Structure formats: structure tokens, C-alpha cells
Amino acid sequence: MRQHVNPLSQFFQLPLSLPSKNLLFKESHYPIHLDIGSAKGEFLIELAKNYPEWNFVGFEIREPLVSLCEKKRKQLKLNNLKFLFCNVNVSLDEWLSDLDYGQLKRVSIQFPDPWFKRKHFKRRVLKTNLLNSIAKYMSKDGEIFIQSDILKLIESMISTIDQNRYFDRKGEGDFSLIDKNPYNVKTDRELFSLNKNLPIYRAMFIRNKLLYVN
Ligand SMILES: C[S@@+](CC[C@H](N)C(=O)[O-])C[C@H]1O[C@@H](n2cnc3c(N)ncnc32)[C@H](O)[C@@H]1O
């Protein structure tokens, strides 16, 4: 399986029409936790087992990973979880527009691809447009959780979210980071980083009460 795909290639710029929440979940009105770049899906599988009164959706740009995750999900008969193939920067906004008002409560972006070279920065997943889509549909007090083992990357993500008027960083200080994954379930990359004794940088942002204005 390919390690990375270029999200800016023509193929991944085609918007996909994704199934609506009513087709995805048994209890489609439950609050939603969305994980961006869900990869092998173990994080959401664990959460879906532990929190049956939430719905979980993993969005992933590498289609073979989505097929693999869906196979695991079906074997476990988890009907509060779904993995969807798409480029979130292209197809997420339309999918979110179908949710009930205030239903989107959590978004996690964990160890996103760093795209180290400056000329590749534009391939990074966290962009202003994506944040605005989340801001538009997220309930007040909803949260965005981010983590990475790459300082420069987390600094850039924090700066992007800090500049967005709809989110407030949780915690005090110039660089308020949290020392523990708040969901008590670790992602694959998080386990890898912990095993290698790499530092992990985390931050949480809360949707404030400002009404979204286009
Ligand atoms: C480094 S992996 C981290 C996976 C997982 N979150 C973890 O912490 O173990 C980043 C994932 O984001 C996916 N990804 C990157 N850009 C994306 C995009 N635009 N839309 C959806 N998924 C994307 C990649 O394919 C990859 O599986």
C-alpha cells in the first residue's frame, strides 16, 4: 500500500458524494466524533466499542485502508462507526451540511502527514477552509483535538487554529499543550511515538459561541 498520496492530484480533487448519516448509522441522531486521517482505524474502533451512544466516522484518503477498516468494523458488528474514503479538503463540507444542527461535537486530527518540504506544505490537511467547515457545523463547546510528534507541524497547526475566530484554545499560556490524549485510546502513530520515546505535542480547541458568518 502506498505510504502517501498527493491530495492535490487531479484524482483527489474530484468531490465525492458521501452517504448521508441516515444511511450510515442505526441511531443517526447520536452525537458525532469525526477522525480525520483515520488510517488503520483502531482508534475509532476502540472508541465505538466503549461509547455506544456516540457515532464515529473516520475519513481517510487511502481507499485500501478504508476497505480494511470497514471489514474489521463489520466483523465487530459496530453500527455506530463508519469509515469513508475521501479527501476531506474536497468532500467534507457537503457531508457535514447534512448533519443535525449541533450534532458534530468532536473532531480529531492526529499525527497528520507532515509534508516536510516547504513546497509541499500546501498538501497538509489542516487548512483554513477545512476549519471553517468544521466551525460552520460544530456545536458550541464542541472540540478539536490535535496531536503530533513534530514540533514545527503542531506549531503551524496551532497557529492556523488560533487565527480562526470560532475556536478558543483550551488552557493557559502561549503554548498550551496537554500531556495526555483525552480520549484514553491511543492511535497507531501515538503508540509508535511512545515506544520510540518521541515527544508528543497535543492541543485542544473549543468551538466558541460566535455565530458562523460566511
Ligand atoms: C500519518 S497518518 C496518521 C494516522 C492516524 N491518525 C494515527 O495517528 O495513527 C495520516 C493519515 O491521514 C491521511 N490523510 C492525509 N491527507 C488526507 C486528506 N486530505 N483526507 C483524508 N485523509 C488524509 C493519510 O492517508 C494517513 O492515513
The ligand as an ORCA input file, in Angstrom:
! r2SCAN-3c Opt
* xyz 0 1
  C       0.456      9.762      9.490
  S      -1.123      9.082      9.273
  C      -1.788      9.094     10.924
  C      -2.871      8.091     11.102
  C      -3.573      8.082     12.462
  N      -4.344      9.308     12.663
  C      -2.631      7.845     13.600
  O      -2.466      8.759     14.422
  O      -2.070      6.734     13.678
  C      -2.092     10.383      8.481
  C      -3.303      9.832      7.731
  O      -4.041     10.906      7.159
  C      -4.484     10.518      5.849
  N      -4.744     11.742      5.078
  C      -3.819     12.623      4.635
  N      -4.400     13.628      3.924
  C      -5.742     13.373      3.942
  C      -6.874     14.029      3.357
  N      -6.735     15.161      2.656
  N      -8.107     13.493      3.560
  C      -8.252     12.346      4.270
  N      -7.209     11.676      4.825
  C      -5.979     12.171      4.676
  C      -3.310      9.708      5.333
  O      -3.638      8.860      4.260
  C      -2.891      8.923      6.593
  O      -3.559      7.680      6.711
*
